[in-house]
Amino acid sequence: MRRRRGIRGSINYQVNQIFLKSEIFTPGLSKHVAKVEARTEGAKTWADIGKHINIYSYSTAQSYKDIWHQFGHFAKAELGVRDIENIKGEHVRTYLESRIADGVKYATFQKEAAALSKLERAINGFAEKTESGQHYDFRSSMKDVRQEAAQTLERFQETRSYVDPGQLIKNIDNKSYQIAACIQHESGARLYESSLIHSNQLESIGKDIAGCEVGRVRLDPADTKGGKGRIIFLSLKTYHQLEMHIAEHGEFRISNANGYREALKAAAEQSNQKYTGSHGLRWNYAQERFAELQKAGYTHEQCLSQTSWNMGHERADITLHYLQ
């Protein structure tokens, strides 16, 4: 039986064929629905789910394809791999090691690693469509080099997170504003997502995936950016303060956003910190939540995906911006 030929043509052509024929790009479909289906099919971890979901936005598709092209040219020039169907996990690892040696920013490395993880899904989909009999595993080869990158690569110089968010919040005099700041810091919610909460949104006490006992608050799709309804998690102290406030006033409401921001600014001055707006508390949340999940034993990809979901982001790579 004659051996099947690989994809003929340039690296760019090969990458484009894999992108198209794998059918990994499915604009218009719901990523949320895909995650639910993945769990129904037995996916338990975020890494498992990542193996099941496609690419859903045009911007992500273009960004990932650019990285696939870059990797393909490296594999050909430096490793002698002319047929992209012959790519192995060791080639992906070597490429990422070269990026560490180049001294790229950590966020750049994370984005490229995420794109190459998605290439694994695409090329496996291509193999299935073309009945090549090939199977690809890049992720297991990426684990160690990802840990090395986390230890050695430079983070961005600037960050909008507060040096001491706890002290900042203590210096807020207005009790409602203080609760709102706690909600933002502890859950990563946007200001307008935190500014109106009713009693029927309080979902009682439970445990989150990091094993912490938390208060659960439901954010409905109509009240979130992009309709990303979700459950946010608060410390028990903040949750009970929110409960009592709603019991006394009928709802929790911040009607003067500018007044809230001015209170944060004054608190920042009192605690000798640079004022970075209410959004700065989301930066603190992203960094603290990511570290908390890592400590609980989750992989880099799982931590990034979960933190992104908690913050209401459509794509996991958006959250990389906050991990500076």
C-alpha positions in Angstrom: 0.0 0.0 0.0 1.5 3.3 -1.1 2.2 5.8 1.7 0.0 8.9 1.8 1.8 12.0 0.8 2.0 15.0 3.2 0.7 18.4 2.4 2.5 19.8 -0.6 3.4 23.5 -0.7 5.0 26.3 1.3 4.8 26.4 5.1 2.2 29.2 4.9 0.1 27.0 2.5 0.4 24.0 4.8 -0.7 26.0 7.9 -3.7 27.5 6.0 -4.8 24.0 4.9 -4.7 22.7 8.4 -6.6 25.7 9.6 -9.3 25.3 6.9 -9.6 21.5 6.7 -9.5 20.9 10.5 -12.7 23.1 10.7 -11.3 24.5 14.0 -12.6 28.0 13.2 -16.3 28.2 13.9 -17.4 31.8 14.1 -20.9 32.4 15.2 -21.0 29.4 17.5 -21.0 29.7 21.2 -17.9 28.9 23.2 -20.0 28.5 26.3 -22.1 25.8 24.7 -19.0 24.1 23.5 -17.7 24.0 27.0 -20.9 22.5 28.3 -20.8 19.8 25.6 -17.2 19.0 26.4 -18.1 18.4 30.0 -21.1 16.3 29.0 -18.6 14.2 26.9 -16.5 13.6 30.0 -14.0 16.5 30.1 -13.2 17.3 33.7 -10.3 19.7 33.7 -9.7 22.9 31.8 -7.0 21.2 29.8 -9.5 18.5 28.8 -12.0 21.2 27.8 -9.3 23.0 25.8 -8.8 19.9 23.7 -12.5 20.0 22.8 -13.2 23.6 22.0 -12.5 25.5 18.7 -11.6 29.0 17.8 -14.6 31.3 17.8 -13.4 34.9 17.1 -11.8 36.4 14.0 -9.1 38.2 16.0 -8.0 35.1 17.9 -8.0 33.1 14.6 -5.7 35.7 13.0 -3.4 35.9 16.0 -3.1 32.2 16.3 -2.5 31.6 12.6 0.3 34.2 12.7 2.0 32.2 15.5 1.5 28.9 13.6 3.2 30.4 10.5 6.1 31.7 12.7 6.5 28.3 14.3 6.3 26.5 11.0 9.1 28.6 9.5 11.2 28.0 12.5 10.6 24.2 12.3 11.7 24.2 8.6 14.7 26.5 9.0 16.1 25.3 12.3 14.9 21.7 12.6 14.6 20.6 9.0 10.9 19.8 9.2 9.4 20.7 5.8 6.1 18.8 6.2 4.0 20.2 9.0 2.4 16.8 9.5 5.7 15.6 10.8 5.7 18.1 13.7 6.2 16.5 17.1 6.0 17.7 20.7 9.8 18.0 20.9 9.8 20.5 18.0 7.2 22.6 19.8 9.3 22.4 23.0 12.5 23.5 21.1 10.7 26.4 19.5 9.4 27.6 22.9 12.9 27.2 24.4 14.2 29.4 21.6 11.7 32.0 22.6 12.9 32.0 26.2 16.4 32.4 24.8 15.2 35.3 22.7 14.1 37.0 26.0 10.5 37.6 24.9 8.1 39.1 27.5 6.3 36.5 29.6 2.9 37.5 28.2 4.2 37.0 24.6 5.4 33.5 25.6 2.1 32.6 27.2 0.2 33.7 24.1 2.4 31.7 21.8 2.2 28.6 24.0 -1.6 28.9 24.0 -1.6 29.2 20.2 0.5 26.0 19.8 -1.7 24.1 22.2 -4.6 25.0 19.9 -2.5 23.9 16.9 -2.4 20.5 18.5 -6.2 20.3 18.3 -6.2 21.7 14.7 -3.7 19.2 13.4 -5.4 16.3 15.1 -8.6 17.5 13.5 -6.9 17.6 10.1 -5.5 14.1 10.6 -9.0 12.8 11.3 -10.5 14.6 8.3 -7.7 13.3 6.0 -7.6 9.8 7.6 -3.8 10.0 7.9 -3.8 7.9 11.1 -1.6 10.4 12.9 -2.0 11.6 16.4 -0.3 14.6 18.0 0.5 15.5 21.6 2.2 18.8 22.1 1.0 19.7 25.6 2.9 17.1 27.6 6.2 18.4 25.9 5.3 22.0 26.8 4.9 21.5 30.6 8.5 21.9 31.7 9.3 24.7 29.3 6.3 26.6 30.5 7.5 26.3 34.1 10.9 27.6 33.0 9.3 30.6 31.3 7.4 31.4 34.4 10.6 31.5 36.4 12.9 33.3 34.0 11.0 35.7 31.6 10.4 39.3 32.3 7.0 40.6 33.2 5.7 43.9 31.8 7.2 46.9 33.6 3.8 48.6 34.2 0.9 47.3 36.1 -2.4 48.9 37.2 -2.8 46.7 40.3 -2.6 48.4 43.7 0.4 47.7 45.9 -1.9 47.1 49.0 -5.5 46.8 48.0 -6.5 45.8 51.5 -5.2 49.1 53.0 -6.8 51.0 50.1 -10.2 49.5 50.9 -9.8 50.2 54.7 -9.3 53.9 53.9 -12.7 54.2 52.1 -15.1 56.0 54.5 -18.4 55.3 52.7 -19.7 51.9 53.7 -21.4 51.2 50.3 -18.3 52.2 48.4 -16.2 49.9 50.6 -18.4 46.9 49.9 -18.3 47.7 46.2 -14.5 47.8 46.3 -14.4 44.5 48.2 -16.6 42.9 45.5 -14.3 44.1 42.7 -11.2 43.0 44.5 -12.5 39.6 45.6 -14.4 38.7 42.4 -12.9 40.6 39.5 -16.3 42.1 38.7 -16.5 45.3 36.7 -17.8 48.4 38.5 -21.2 48.3 36.8 -21.5 44.6 37.4 -21.0 45.3 41.1 -23.2 48.4 41.4 -26.6 46.8 41.5 -27.3 43.5 43.3 -30.7 42.2 44.5 -31.5 39.6 47.1 -32.4 37.0 44.5 -28.8 37.1 43.2 -27.4 35.8 46.4 -26.7 32.1 45.9 -25.6 31.1 49.4 -22.4 29.7 50.7 -20.4 27.1 48.9 -16.8 26.0 48.0 -15.0 27.2 44.9 -12.6 25.0 42.9 -9.6 26.2 45.0 -11.3 24.6 48.0 -12.2 27.9 49.7 -15.5 28.6 51.4 -17.1 31.5 49.6 -20.3 33.5 49.2 -21.8 33.0 45.7 -23.4 35.9 43.8 -25.1 35.5 40.4 -24.5 38.0 37.7 -27.2 37.8 35.1 -26.3 38.1 31.4 -28.3 41.3 30.9 -26.1 43.0 33.6 -22.7 41.9 32.3 -20.4 42.9 29.4 -21.1 40.8 26.3 -23.9 38.9 28.2 -21.3 36.9 30.1 -23.5 35.9 33.1 -21.6 34.0 35.7 -21.3 33.3 39.4 -18.8 35.4 41.3 -17.2 34.5 44.6 -16.8 36.7 47.7 -15.2 36.2 51.1 -17.7 35.3 53.8 -17.2 38.6 55.4 -18.1 40.6 52.3 -20.9 38.3 51.4 -22.5 38.8 54.8 -22.0 42.5 54.7 -23.8 42.5 51.3 -26.6 40.4 52.7 -27.1 42.8 55.6 -27.0 45.8 53.3 -29.6 44.4 51.0 -31.8 43.3 54.0 -31.7 46.9 55.3 -32.0 48.8 52.0 -33.8 46.4 49.7 -30.9 46.2 47.2 -27.3 47.1 46.9 -26.8 50.0 44.6 -23.9 52.4 43.7 -25.7 55.2 41.9 -22.8 57.6 41.7 -19.9 56.0 39.9 -17.9 59.2 39.9 -18.3 59.5 43.7 -17.1 55.9 44.1 -14.0 56.7 42.0 -13.3 59.8 44.0 -13.5 57.8 47.2 -10.9 55.3 45.7 -8.7 58.1 44.7 -8.8 59.6 48.2 -8.1 56.2 49.7 -5.1 55.7 47.4 -3.6 59.0 48.5 -4.1 58.2 52.2 -2.4 54.8 51.8 0.4 56.3 49.6 -0.5 54.4 46.5 -0.8 55.4 42.9 -4.5 55.7 41.9 -5.3 53.4 39.0 -9.1 53.6 39.0 -11.6 51.0 40.0 -10.3 48.7 37.2 -7.0 48.4 39.2 -8.8 46.2 41.6 -9.6 43.8 38.8 -5.8 43.6 38.1 -5.3 42.7 41.8 -8.0 40.0 41.5 -6.5 38.5 38.3 -3.0 38.1 39.8 -4.3 36.9 43.2 -6.8 34.4 41.7 -4.2 33.0 39.2 -1.7 32.5 42.1 -4.4 30.9 44.3 -5.3 28.4 41.6 -1.7 27.6 40.9 -1.2 26.9 44.6 -4.2 24.6 44.5 -2.5 22.5 41.9 -4.1 23.6 38.7 -2.0 23.8 35.4 -1.1 27.1 33.9 -3.8 26.7 31.2 -6.4 25.8 33.7 -5.5 28.8 35.9 -5.7 31.2 33.0 -9.0 29.8 31.7 -10.7 29.8 35.1 -9.4 33.3 35.9 -10.6 34.6 32.6 -14.1 33.0 33.1 -14.3 34.5 36.6 -13.6 38.0 35.1 -16.1 37.6 32.3 -13.6 37.5 29.5 -14.5 35.9 26.1 -10.9 34.7 25.5 -8.4 33.4 28.0 -5.5 35.3 26.4 -7.1 38.7 27.3 -6.3 37.9 31.0 -2.6 37.6 30.1 -2.7 41.4 30.1 -3.6 41.5 33.8 -0.8 39.1 34.9 1.9 41.8 34.7 
